[in-house]
Amino acid sequence: MILLHVTSSVCFFFFSTSVSATKQSHSRS
């Protein structure tokens, strides 16, 4: 079940990166 934990961690990291990138582009415009 360690693989599941790693997968969810990667997905969460990718999600937060996308959210922060979206916020930056919104505040920039």
C-alpha positions in Angstrom: 0.0 0.0 0.0 3.1 2.3 0.0 2.6 2.7 -3.8 -0.9 4.1 -3.2 0.5 6.6 -0.7 3.2 7.7 -3.1 0.7 8.0 -5.9 -1.7 10.2 -3.9 1.2 12.3 -2.7 2.3 13.0 -6.3 -1.2 13.8 -7.3 -1.6 16.2 -4.4 1.7 17.8 -5.2 0.7 18.2 -8.9 -2.7 19.6 -7.9 -1.2 22.3 -5.6 1.3 23.2 -8.2 -1.5 23.7 -10.7 -3.5 25.8 -8.2 -0.6 28.1 -7.4 0.2 28.5 -11.1 -3.4 29.4 -11.8 -3.5 31.9 -8.9 -0.3 33.6 -10.2 -1.6 33.9 -13.7 -4.9 35.4 -12.4 -3.2 37.9 -10.1 -0.8 38.8 -13.0 -3.7 39.8 -15.2 
